[in-house]
C-alpha cells in the first residue's frame, strides 16, 4: 500500500510543477510571445491549445475533459488492482496521472491547455507542448516498458 501512495505523491508533484510553470508563463509572457533560449533549437513559446496532442479535436473541450476523467478512472482502478509494484510502475503511473490532471485543470479553468516548450529539430518545428504532456508521454512509454519486462519475467522458467 505504501508503494501505491508513492504513485499519488509523484502525481501531485507533477501537477504542482506543471501548474507553477504554466502560471509563470502566463504571468510573464503574452499569448504567442516567443523567448528564444537556444537559437534555432529551443524557445519558450506561449500558446493555448484547445485540442489534444497536435491540436487534434480542437475546440472539443467537453469531450477532452470526459476522456481525461475516463482515463483517470481507469488508472485509479488499475492502481487498486496492482499486485506487482516496482519503481518503474510507480514512476510511470505517477507522472502519467499527474500529466493528465495538469492538462485537465487547464481545460476546466481556461478551456484550453497552456503550452510553452518549443523545439526546432533539423528545421522541423515540433508542436509546442508542456510538462504535463511530457508526463503523459514518458509515463505511457515507461508503463509499456514495465509491462514488457513483466511479461518476460512471467515467461522465464521457474528454477
VEXDREN-2710 file (C-alpha; in Angstrom, 1 decimal):
% VEXDREN-2710
k/r/px/py/pz
1/UNK/0.0/0.0/0.0
2/UNK/2.9/2.4/0.8
3/UNK/4.3/2.0/-2.7
4/UNK/0.9/2.8/-4.2
5/UNK/0.8/6.0/-2.2
6/UNK/4.1/7.0/-3.9
7/UNK/2.2/7.0/-7.2
8/UNK/-0.1/9.7/-5.9
9/UNK/2.8/11.6/-4.4
10/UNK/4.6/11.7/-7.7
11/UNK/1.3/12.6/-9.4
12/UNK/0.9/15.6/-7.0
13/UNK/4.4/16.8/-7.6
14/UNK/4.0/16.5/-11.3
15/UNK/0.7/18.5/-11.2
16/UNK/2.2/21.2/-8.9
17/UNK/5.3/21.6/-11.1
18/UNK/3.2/21.8/-14.2
19/UNK/0.8/24.3/-12.8
20/UNK/3.6/26.5/-11.3
21/UNK/5.4/26.6/-14.7
22/UNK/2.2/27.4/-16.5
23/UNK/1.4/30.2/-14.0
24/UNK/4.9/31.7/-14.5
25/UNK/4.5/31.6/-18.3
26/UNK/1.0/33.2/-18.2
27/UNK/2.2/35.8/-15.7
28/UNK/5.3/36.8/-17.6
29/UNK/4.6/36.3/-21.3
30/UNK/1.9/37.5/-23.7
31/UNK/0.0/34.9/-25.8
32/UNK/2.1/33.9/-28.8
33/UNK/5.2/35.5/-27.4
34/UNK/8.4/33.6/-28.0
35/UNK/11.6/33.8/-26.0
36/UNK/14.5/32.1/-27.9
37/UNK/16.7/30.4/-25.4
38/UNK/18.9/28.4/-27.8
39/UNK/18.6/29.9/-31.2
40/UNK/17.3/27.6/-33.9
41/UNK/16.7/24.8/-31.3
42/UNK/14.7/25.7/-28.2
43/UNK/12.4/28.5/-27.1
44/UNK/9.6/29.3/-24.7
45/UNK/6.5/30.0/-26.8
46/UNK/3.3/30.7/-25.0
47/UNK/0.3/29.1/-26.7
48/UNK/-3.2/28.0/-25.8
49/UNK/-4.2/24.7/-27.4
50/UNK/-7.9/24.0/-27.5
51/UNK/-7.3/20.4/-28.7
52/UNK/-5.3/17.4/-27.7
53/UNK/-1.9/16.4/-29.0
54/UNK/-1.1/18.1/-32.3
55/UNK/-4.3/20.1/-31.8
56/UNK/-6.5/17.0/-32.5
57/UNK/-10.1/17.6/-31.5
58/UNK/-9.7/21.4/-31.4
59/UNK/-12.5/23.2/-29.5
60/UNK/-13.9/19.9/-28.2
61/UNK/-13.2/20.8/-24.6
62/UNK/-16.1/18.8/-23.1
63/UNK/-15.1/15.6/-25.0
64/UNK/-11.4/16.1/-23.9
65/UNK/-12.4/16.6/-20.3
66/UNK/-14.6/13.5/-20.3
67/UNK/-11.7/11.5/-21.9
68/UNK/-9.3/12.7/-19.2
69/UNK/-11.7/11.8/-16.4
70/UNK/-12.3/8.3/-18.0
71/UNK/-8.5/7.8/-18.2
72/UNK/-8.1/8.8/-14.6
73/UNK/-10.8/6.3/-13.5
74/UNK/-9.1/3.5/-15.5
75/UNK/-5.7/4.4/-13.9
76/UNK/-7.2/4.6/-10.4
77/UNK/-8.8/1.1/-10.8
78/UNK/-5.6/-0.3/-12.3
79/UNK/-3.7/1.0/-9.3
80/UNK/-6.1/-0.6/-6.9
81/UNK/-5.6/-4.0/-8.6
82/UNK/-1.9/-3.8/-8.8
83/UNK/-0.2/-6.9/-7.4
84/UNK/3.4/-6.1/-8.5
85/UNK/4.6/-2.6/-7.7
86/UNK/8.1/-1.6/-8.6
87/UNK/9.9/1.7/-9.2
88/UNK/9.1/1.8/-12.9
89/UNK/5.4/1.2/-12.2
90/UNK/5.3/3.9/-9.5
91/UNK/7.1/6.5/-11.7
92/UNK/5.2/5.7/-14.9
93/UNK/1.7/5.8/-13.3
94/UNK/2.6/8.8/-11.1
95/UNK/3.8/11.1/-13.9
96/UNK/1.2/10.0/-16.3
97/UNK/-1.6/10.6/-13.8
98/UNK/-0.1/14.0/-12.9
99/UNK/0.1/15.0/-16.5
100/UNK/-3.5/14.1/-17.2
101/UNK/-4.6/16.0/-14.2
102/UNK/-2.4/19.0/-15.1
103/UNK/-3.9/19.3/-18.5
104/UNK/-7.4/18.6/-17.2
105/UNK/-7.1/21.6/-14.8
106/UNK/-6.2/23.8/-17.8
107/UNK/-9.2/22.6/-19.8
108/UNK/-11.6/23.2/-16.9
109/UNK/-10.0/26.6/-15.9
110/UNK/-9.1/28.1/-19.3
111/UNK/-11.0/25.9/-21.9
112/UNK/-7.6/25.2/-23.4
113/UNK/-4.2/23.8/-22.4
114/UNK/-1.3/26.1/-21.8
115/UNK/1.7/25.1/-23.9
116/UNK/5.2/26.7/-23.8
117/UNK/8.0/24.3/-24.8
118/UNK/9.1/24.8/-28.5
119/UNK/11.8/22.8/-30.2
120/UNK/13.2/23.1/-33.7
121/UNK/14.9/19.8/-34.6
122/UNK/16.6/19.6/-38.0
123/UNK/14.5/22.5/-39.3
124/UNK/11.3/20.9/-38.1
125/UNK/9.2/22.9/-35.7
126/UNK/7.9/20.3/-33.3
127/UNK/4.4/21.1/-31.9
128/UNK/4.6/23.2/-28.8
129/UNK/3.9/21.2/-25.6
130/UNK/4.2/21.4/-21.8
131/UNK/5.4/19.5/-18.7
132/UNK/2.1/17.6/-18.4
133/UNK/2.4/16.4/-21.9
134/UNK/5.9/15.1/-21.1
135/UNK/4.5/13.3/-18.0
136/UNK/1.8/11.6/-20.1
137/UNK/4.1/10.6/-22.9
138/UNK/7.1/9.5/-20.8
139/UNK/4.7/7.8/-18.3
140/UNK/3.0/5.8/-21.1
141/UNK/6.3/4.7/-22.6
142/UNK/7.7/3.7/-19.2
143/UNK/4.4/1.8/-18.5
144/UNK/4.8/-0.1/-21.8
145/UNK/8.4/-1.0/-20.9
146/UNK/7.3/-2.1/-17.5
147/UNK/4.6/-4.4/-19.0
148/UNK/7.1/-5.9/-21.4
149/UNK/9.5/-6.6/-18.6
150/UNK/6.7/-8.2/-16.6
151/UNK/5.7/-10.4/-19.5
152/UNK/9.3/-11.6/-20.0
153/UNK/9.6/-12.4/-16.3
154/UNK/6.4/-14.5/-16.5
155/UNK/7.8/-16.5/-19.3
156/UNK/11.0/-17.3/-17.5
157/UNK/11.1/-20.9/-16.3
158/UNK/11.0/-21.3/-12.5
159/UNK/14.2/-23.0/-11.3
END
